[in-house]
Amino acid sequence: MKTPPKTFHVKSFGCQMNVYDGERMAELMTAEGMTAAADVNDADLVVLNTCHIREKATEKVYSDIGRIRKIAGKSGGDPMIAIAGCVAQAEGEEIVRRAKVDVVVGPQAYHNLPALVAQAAAGTAALDTDMPLASKFGRLPARRRVGPSAFLTVQEGCDKFCTYCVVPYTRGAEVSRPFAAIVDEARALVDAGAREITLLGQNVNAWVDADGRGLHDLIRTLDRIPGLARLRYTTSHPNDMAQGLIDAHGDVESLMPFLHLPVQSGSTRILKAMNRSHGRDDYLRLLDRVRAVRPDIALSGDFIVGFPGETEADFADTLGLVKAVGYAQAFSFKYSPRPGTPAASMADEVVPQVMDERLQRLQAALGRDQRAFNEASIGRTCDVLVERTGKLPGQWLGKSPWLQSVHLIGDHAIGDLVTVELTGATQSSLAGHVRHAKAA
């Protein structure tokens, strides 16, 4: 038996949905009377909230477990270790067998974490990787105080089955949360201090309720919540980008001019091999429709380099698409096989040296465009949401409507919306001169 933990630390990896899940797990344990520890080394319970998207994700989890135990052993401690998230879902009993952890809980079952911790404290390793039909969200505690920007999961799972992706296997089928539950949580977040809410989902724009309302209907309802100044959403799939959602970018004032719309490759041949269900030209026409209603929109994307069978001509198509779009920001990665996915058994692997070289060329192009977008923002006047203090005395850091980091100097408070003239730019951030503030 172990002493029931009194303190906990949650360490989340990967996407914003994992950040949201980590916050909710922390709220669960706080509701049980436990206290959050700022440092992993000071916690009786360490929760590693894992992501399976990155390369060698499973091995990194085992490495983290070993590191925690090594540090704890030097100080005479023996923390309880819980593995949550997508690696927990994918590995299940193997983690218990190999790493001798106390708790393994999948992303659809973390509402059971307090009971699993109690079971582990009683001396039995606890495992729950079920994907129940019943919603976990109704079993979570009320939202506590949050910062000026908050995440809100509205949809989980994926039915797209891209050949490289494990999400359908670790998160399950697409499920949309009820309309009323989302609106209630959004109001609670605003009451707890949020001025900006980002709606989350593996395919967030696939959200639909029992009455057939889509994400654009939800956004228009949330737009009417007093005190909510900004709305965003991520991550979207091109096939679910309905005209109603595109139109919302043109006439919903709180919906920020930013769209993250992954394409993964600029080659229609590779997109077909990925089972992306859209071609290069489909994607570009879709962006044209978005820009027609919101010409100043900042576009973001995801790219995979070195997918099996990718030729130099295919990669040239990707570079050409990047040049045609002019992304404000983007994420790019080398392909790495995920066990159990169709792409893992595909022939014509791209050798690592070629992948490395292509990734460097792609990131140079994306970095060039990000800098150009930021430099084109100089002279604009916009509202910036102050999120935290900066590294320098009197410095603050906030976000522009286009999700750019903006550094400010002045007498502000977290949560202020300040009207700023953008005066300087680097590839990763902007400098701004405050015109006036709108207090939180």
Secondary structure, 3 states (H helix, E strand, C coil): CCCCCCEEEEEECCCHHHHHHHHHHHHHHHHCCCEECCCHHHCCEEEEEECCCCCCHHHHHHHHHHHHHHHHHHCCCCCEEEEEEHHHHHHCHHHHHHHCCCEEECCCCHHHHHHHHHHHHCCCCEEECCCCCCCCHHHCCCCCCCCCEEEEECEECCCCCCCCCCHHHHCCCCEECCHHHHHHHHHHHHHCCCCEEEEECCCHHHCECCCCCEHHHHHHHHCCCCCCCEEEEECCCHHHCCHHHHHHHHHCCCECCEEECCCECCCHHHHHHCCCCCCHHHHHHHHHHHHHHCCCCEEEEEEEECCCCCCHHHHHHHHHHHHHHCCCEEEEEECCCCCCCHHHHCCCCCCHHHHHHHHHHHHHHHHHHHHHHHHHCCCCEEEEEEEEECCCCCEEEEECCCCCEEEEECCCCCCCEEEEEEEEECCCEEEEEEEEEECC
